[in-house]
Amino acid sequence: MSVPARMLNELFTQKLGTAEGKEKIAEYGGSYIRDRLREVSFTRKVMPPEQVTRADCQRSVNHDTLVKIIDVEPQSRAMSITFRGQPTARFIRGPKAEIGFYTISSEMFQKTEQELLAYEMPITKIIEENSVKDIQEIEDREFLVHIEAAVQALQTEANGNVATALNATTVQAGTVVEFSAIKGELARNAVANDATVRPIQRPDVVNLFKLLDGNRLRAERLLMTEVDWDDILQWTVEDFGARIQSETAVDGYKYNTLLGRAYIRTIKTDILRPGNVYAFTAPEFFGKFYVLNNTKFYIDKVANTITFQAWEDIGMGVINIASVRKLELYSADANPTTDADGLLANFIPLAEDQLGAVNNRVDQGLVFPQVVQF
């Protein structure tokens, strides 16, 4: 038998009155949040996290926090030689990379006991909506900021270490090299450099794969918005073939791969903006994602005020910046250094305090239909 939400809230406040109750509720909240984060974060699907403890980490010589030292595969090669020849000598050196940790925290939520009892929604639902979702959004935003930096670093290197605008004008003029970022077919042939997101075409996906596949790597998964994915549903029988086209018209695209590669879709269009599609290698060629200990959950009750907060300590590093590539479906320039068309704000993640815009207008009194009685 299910317990009514109102009764759950009453039991919740009663438990907070004892030290044992606080500990149990905090333990439950931390466990619940940790599981939920793994489910909703698209970053964790690209780069699955590993849990580490203090014993797995090292002290930094530059600051007073922990770091994780990662060994990087050393270089090696073979060669053909004569019977009397000797191979080239190489003194082995194992490169290393350092990953620092930082904290992502929810707001510190507060509610009085009397007001809590008036809610029909259980407190666990409040924690889910206000803590878990906020934490995973910042996690994904940080991930996108860093992979974009990796893309632009390689793009600059390929253009003679000069930051070069990548838009329809430079592509058509042949004055830019598309190395780690590439324009879509419709975007590269546009007559103006604008922020309009063109529908993704099948050749766009293939060309994106080639950016990795042509550099002794392999594209393993795609990341795109639900908006760009919807355009794939418009592909014709020439793209899908008769059988899949008929299935798509009824059930949508129900396969786990697209052109043989896994894909990840997200509705978080304020973080991953429409028109940006990323391709990644398998995680072992890409980077590392660590969670230090468990997700923490603090809860306390002082007098009649209940306070709770969730946070996590994570370390994330793109160790091999050559393992990510980008497809741009708009004709304007999205290079943060050049911003040649002044439209960069349309393509990069929104600021942290602007994420999660409210869709409903209940607080503004906009509820329909309204019935007015006299």
For each residue, the residues with C-beta under 8 A, 3 or more apart:
1:
2:
3: 7 8
4: 7 8
5: 8 9 119 120 121 122 125
6: 9 10 117 119 120
7: 3 4 10 11
8: 3 4 5 11 12 122 123 124
9: 5 6 12 13 116 117 119 122 123
10: 6 7 13 14 117
11: 7 8 14 15
12: 8 9 15 16 25 116 122 123
13: 9 10 16 17 113 116 117 301 306
14: 10 11 17 21
15: 11 12 18 21 22 24 25
16: 12 13 21 22 25 299 300 301 306
17: 13 14 21 301
18: 15 21 22
19: 22 23
20: 23 24
21: 14 15 16 17 18 24 25
22: 15 16 18 19 25 26 299 300 301
23: 19 20 26 27
24: 15 20 21 27 28
25: 12 15 16 21 22 28 29 299
26: 22 23 29 30 297 298 299
27: 23 24 30 31 297
28: 24 25 31 32
29: 25 26 32 33 124 127 297 299 308 310
30: 26 27 33 34 294 295 296 297 310
31: 27 28 34 35 294
32: 28 29 35 36 124 127 128
33: 29 30 36 37 127 131 132 135 295 297 310
34: 30 31 37 38 294 295
35: 31 32 38 39
36: 32 33 39 40 128 132 136
37: 33 34 40 41 44 132 135 136 139 295 312
38: 34 35 41 44 49
39: 35 36
40: 36 37 132 133 136
41: 37 38 44 45 136 139 140
42: 45 46 140 223 264 266 268 272
43: 46 47 139 140 143 289 316
44: 37 38 41 47 48 49 289
45: 41 42 48 221 264
46: 42 43 143 221 223 264 280 283 286
47: 43 44 143 280 283 286 287 288 289 316
48: 44 45 283 289
49: 38 44 289 290 291 314
50: 288 289 290 291
51: 290 291 293 294
52: 56 57 68 290 291 292 293
53: 56 57 292 293
54: 57 66 292 293
55:
56: 52 53 68
57: 52 53 54 66 67 68 101 292
58: 66 67 68 69
59: 66 67
60: 63 64 65 66 67 98 100
61:
62:
63: 60 100
64: 60
65: 60 100 101
66: 54 57 58 59 60 101 292
67: 57 58 59 60 98 99 100 101 315
68: 52 56 57 58 98 99 101 288 290 315
69: 58 96 97 98 99
70: 96 97 98 99 288 317 319
71: 94 95 96
72: 94 95 96 97 319
73: 95
74: 92 93 94 95
75: 90
76: 90
77:
78:
79: 87 88
80:
81: 85 86 87
82: 85
83:
84:
85: 81 82
86: 81
87: 79 81
88: 79
89:
90: 75 76
91:
92: 74
93: 74
94: 71 72 74
95: 71 72 73 74
96: 69 70 71 72
97: 69 70 72 317 319
98: 60 67 68 69 70 317
99: 67 68 69 70 288 290 315 316 317
100: 60 63 65 67 315
101: 57 65 66 67 68 290 292 313 314 315
102: 313 314 315
103: 311 312 313
104: 135 138 139 142 311 312 314
105: 135 309 310 311 312
106: 109 130 131 134 135 309 310 311
107: 130 134 309
108: 307 308 309
109: 106 126 130 131 307 308 309
110: 305 306 307
111: 115 116 305 306
112: 115 116 304 305 306
113: 13 116 117 301 304 305 306
114: 117 118 304
115: 111 112 118 119
116: 9 12 13 111 112 113 119 123 306
117: 6 9 10 13 113 114
118: 114 115
119: 5 6 9 115 116 122 123 126
120: 5 6
121: 5 125 126
122: 5 8 9 12 119 125 126
123: 8 9 12 116 119 126 127
124: 8 29 32 127 128
125: 5 121 122 128 129
126: 109 119 121 122 123 129 130
127: 29 32 33 123 124 130 131 132 308 310
128: 32 36 124 125 131 132 133
129: 125 126 132 133
130: 106 107 109 126 127 133 134
131: 33 106 109 127 128 134 135 308 309 310
132: 33 36 37 40 127 128 129 135 136 310
133: 40 128 129 130 136 137 356
134: 106 107 130 131 137 138 356
135: 33 37 104 105 106 131 132 138 139 295 310 311 312
136: 36 37 40 41 132 133 139 140
137: 133 134 140 141 268 271 355 356
138: 104 134 135 141 142 352 355
139: 37 41 43 104 135 136 142 143 314
140: 41 42 43 136 137 143 144 266 268 271 272
141: 137 138 144 145 271 349 352 355
142: 104 138 139 145 146 316
143: 43 46 47 139 140 146 147 316
144: 140 141 147 148 271 272 349
145: 141 142 148 149 349
146: 142 143 149 150 316 318
147: 143 144 150 151 278 318 324
148: 144 145 151 152 326 336 348
149: 145 146 152 153
150: 146 147 153 154 180 318 321 324
151: 147 148 154 155 180 181 278 324 325 326
152: 148 149 155 156 163 180 181 335 336 337
153: 149 150 156 157 321
154: 150 151 157 158 179 180 321 322
155: 151 152 158 159 164 166 177 179 180 181 335
156: 152 153 159 161 162 163 164 337
157: 153 154 161 179
158: 154 155 177 179 180
159: 155 156 162 163 164 176 177 179
160:
161: 156 157
162: 156 159
163: 152 156 159 335 337 338
164: 155 156 159 170 175 176 177 335 338
165: 169 170 176 333 335 338 340 341
166: 155 170 171 176 178 181 183 328 333 334 335
167: 170 171 183 193 331 332 333 340 341
168: 171 172 183 187 188 189 190 191 192 193 331 332
169: 165 172 173 193
170: 164 165 166 167 173 175 176 333
171: 166 167 168 174 176 178 183 188
172: 168 169 188 189
173: 169 170
174: 171
175: 164 170
176: 159 164 165 166 170 171
177: 155 158 159 164
178: 166 171 181 182 183 211
179: 154 155 157 158 159 211
180: 150 151 152 154 155 158 211 322 324 325 326
181: 151 152 155 166 178 325 326 327 328 334
182: 178 207 208 211 325 326 327 328
183: 166 167 168 171 178 187 188 327 328 329 331
184: 187 188 198 200 201 204 327 328 329
185: 188 189 201 203 204
186: 189 190 198 199 201 329
187: 168 183 184 190 198 328 329 330 331
188: 168 171 172 183 184 185 331
189: 168 172 185 186
190: 168 186 187 193 194 196 198 331
191: 168
192: 168 331
193: 167 168 169 190 331 332 333 340 341 343
194: 190 330 331 332 341 343
195: 275 330 332 343 346 347
196: 190 330 331
197: 227 228 274 275 329 330
198: 184 186 187 190 275 329 330 331
199: 186 231 234 329
200: 184 204 205 224 228 231 232 277 327 329
201: 184 185 186 204 205
202: 205 206 235 239 259
203: 185 206 207
204: 184 185 200 201 207 208 277 327 329
205: 200 201 202 208 209 222 258 259 277 327
206: 202 203 209 210 259
207: 182 203 204 210 211 327
208: 182 204 205 211 212 219 222 277 279 325 326 327
209: 205 206 212 213 219 259 261 279
210: 206 207 213 214
211: 178 179 180 182 207 208 214 215 219 279 325
212: 208 209 215 217 218 219 279 281 323 325
213: 209 210 217 218 219
214: 210 211
215: 211 212 322
216:
217: 212 213 281 285 322 323
218: 212 213 281 282
219: 208 209 211 212 213 222 261 279 280 281 325
220: 261 262 280 281 282
221: 45 46 261 262 263 264 279 280
222: 205 208 219 258 261 262 263 264 277 278 279 280
223: 42 46 263 264 266 272 277 278 279 280
224: 200 228 229 263 264 265 266 272 276 277 278
225: 228 229 265 266 267 268 269 272 273 274 276
226: 229 230 265 266 267 269
227: 197 230 231 269 274
228: 197 200 224 225 231 232 274 275 277 329
229: 224 225 226 232 233 263 265
230: 226 227 233 234
231: 199 200 227 228 234
232: 200 228 229 235 253 258
233: 229 230 248 252 253
234: 199 230 231
235: 202 232 239 240 245 248
236: 239 240 245
237: 240 241 242 245
238:
239: 202 235 236
240: 235 236 237 244 245 248
241: 237 244 245
242: 237 245 246
243: 246 247
244: 240 241 247 248 253
245: 235 236 237 240 241 242 248 249
246: 242 243 249 250
247: 243 244 250 251 254
248: 233 235 240 244 245 251 252 253
249: 245 246
250: 246 247
251: 247 248 254
252: 233 248
253: 232 233 244 248 258
254: 247 251
255: 258
256: 262
257: 260 261 262 263
258: 205 222 232 253 255 261 263
259: 202 205 206 209
260: 257
261: 209 219 220 221 222 257 258 279
262: 220 221 222 256 257
263: 221 222 223 224 229 257 258
264: 42 45 46 221 222 223 224
265: 224 225 226 229
266: 42 140 223 224 225 226 269 271 272
267: 225 226
268: 42 137 140 225 271 272
269: 225 226 227 266 272 273 274
270: 273 349 350 354 355 356 357
271: 137 140 141 144 266 268 349 350 355
272: 42 140 144 223 224 225 266 268 269 276 349
273: 225 269 270 276 346 347 348 349
274: 197 225 227 228 269 329
275: 195 197 198 228 328 329 330 347
276: 224 225 272 273 326 327 328 329 334 347
277: 200 204 205 208 222 223 224 228 326 327 329
278: 147 151 222 223 224 324 325 326 327
279: 208 209 211 212 219 221 222 223 261 324 325 326 327
280: 46 47 219 220 221 222 223 286 323 324
281: 212 217 218 219 220 285 286 320 323 324
282: 218 220 285 286
283: 46 47 48 286 287
284:
285: 217 281 282 320 323
286: 46 47 280 281 282 283 318 319 320 323 324
287: 47 283 316 317 318 319 320 323
288: 47 50 68 70 99 315 316 317 319
289: 43 44 47 48 49 50 314 315 316 317
290: 49 50 51 52 68 99 101 314 315 316
291: 49 50 51 52 294 295 312 313 314
292: 52 53 54 57 66 101 312 313 314 315
293: 51 52 53 54 296 313
294: 30 31 34 51 291
295: 30 33 34 37 135 291 310 311 312
296: 30 293 310 311 312 313
297: 26 27 29 30 33 308 309 310
298: 26 307 308 309 310 311
299: 16 22 25 26 29 306 307 308 309
300: 16 22 306 307 308
301: 13 16 17 22 113 304 305 306 307
302: 305 307
303:
304: 112 113 114 301
305: 110 111 112 113 301 302
306: 13 16 110 111 112 113 116 299 300 301
307: 108 109 110 298 299 300 301 302
308: 29 108 109 127 131 297 298 299 300
309: 105 106 107 108 109 131 297 298 299
310: 29 30 33 105 106 127 131 132 135 295 296 297 298
311: 103 104 105 106 135 295 296 298
312: 37 103 104 105 135 291 292 295 296
313: 101 102 103 291 292 293 296
314: 49 101 102 104 139 289 290 291 292
315: 67 68 99 100 101 102 288 289 290 292
316: 43 47 99 142 143 146 287 288 289 290
317: 70 97 98 99 287 288 289
318: 146 147 150 286 287 321 323 324
319: 70 72 97 286 287 288
320: 281 285 286 287 323
321: 150 153 154 318 324
322: 154 180 215 217
323: 212 217 280 281 285 286 287 318 320
324: 147 150 151 180 278 279 280 281 286 318 321
325: 151 180 181 182 208 211 212 219 278 279
326: 148 151 180 181 182 208 276 277 278 279
327: 181 182 183 184 200 204 205 207 208 276 277 278 279
328: 166 181 182 183 184 187 275 276 334 347
329: 183 184 186 187 197 198 199 200 204 228 274 275 276 277
330: 187 194 195 196 197 198 275 334 346 347
331: 167 168 183 187 188 190 192 193 194 196 198
332: 167 168 193 194 195 340 341 343 346 347
333: 165 166 167 170 193 338 339 340 341 343 344
334: 166 181 276 328 330 343 344 347 348
335: 152 155 163 164 165 166 338 339 340
336: 148 152 339 344 348
337: 152 156 163
338: 163 164 165 333 335
339: 333 335 336 342 343 344
340: 165 167 193 332 333 335
341: 165 167 193 194 332 333
342: 339
343: 193 194 195 332 333 334 339 346 347
344: 333 334 336 339 347 348
345: 348
346: 195 273 330 332 343
347: 195 273 275 276 328 330 332 334 343 344
348: 148 273 334 336 344 345
349: 141 144 145 270 271 272 273 355
350: 270 271 354 355
351: 354 355
352: 138 141 355
353:
354: 270 350 351 357
355: 137 138 141 270 271 349 350 351 352
356: 133 134 137 270
357: 270 354
358: 361 363
359:
360:
361: 358 364 365 366 367
362: 365 366 367
363: 358
364: 361
365: 361 362
366: 361 362
367: 361 362 370
368:
369:
370: 367
371:
372:
373:
374:
